[in-house]
Each structure stands twice: as structure tokens, then as C-alpha cells.
Amino acid sequence: GGIATSPDCCSSVLRVLIPDELHGSLNTRTLPVRPNMNTRDICRILAHKIRCTNPQDYGLFKLVQGE
């Protein structure tokens, strides 16, 4: 599976779309972020927030113009 992101310009939050394979939908989560955070930090926080037991099976992707 994959995780897609859509950051809002100049804000301190990151909107993350998480696939729900059971229902065939996407769930949105909002994470607080700091300017110096790296992808590993964000993935770690996200995995904890959604109670993901296998975070190594997922990735963080940036959406650009819906793609």
C-alpha cells in the first residue's frame, strides 16, 4: 500500500490520505509538522497515529495536481 500526501502551502499541518482497503476509500488525517521534520519523522508519527502494525509496508508520496 501507499500513503499519499497533500501539504497546504505555508502551514504547519500536513494532510495525509490513507487508503482503506476494506472499504475501498481514502481516509484523511492531519498531522502537525515542524519545518525541520524529515520524512522518517512524519512516517513514524503517522504510523503511531493510525495504529499501523506494519509501517515498513507503506510509503509517503506527494500529490502534485492530483497525481
Buried (B, 14 or more C-beta within 10 A) or exposed (E): EEBBBBEEEEEEEBBBBBBEEEEEEEEEBEBEBEEEBEEEEBBEBBBEEBEBEEBEEBEBEEEEEEE
